[in-house]
């Protein structure tokens, strides 16, 4: 009886092996979409721009509101080097500095996000410094 039981178990194992392989195979997740890039400030210092000095600097640790039409969708904050990444559904977005006290300069950007793509940007904000 023992050889019969081993044969049955071997047959069941062989029959289930393809299903175990399928279950262990990870399914591909849909590609994410959004915006990534860097935000710079220019001019980054008062006075004339010199050849030996950069005219723009990273916009560090600044929070921006991400708008779709009149609706606020989310926010993003730049890192110390002005870089950011935000996941967004496909569509057209306006990105505005989220600081009511920041009345000087131009801090408004626009971007289009396509399905399954991350839009790379390099935006330069006008610091308002002259």
Number of C-alpha atoms within 10 A of each C-alpha: 5 7 8 9 10 11 11 12 12 12 12 11 12 11 11 11 12 11 11 11 10 10 10 9 9 8 8 6 6 8 9 14 19 21 20 16 16 19 24 21 23 20 20 21 16 11 9 9 13 8 7 6 9 12 15 18 17 19 24 17 15 16 17 20 19 22 17 15 10 7 10 13 13 14 15 19 19 19 17 12 14 20 19 18 17 16 14 20 16 16 13 14 21 17 20 18 21 16 11 6 7 11 10 10 13 15 19 15 17 14 15 13 19 17 14 13 15 21 16 14 16 11 17 20 21 17 20 14 13 10
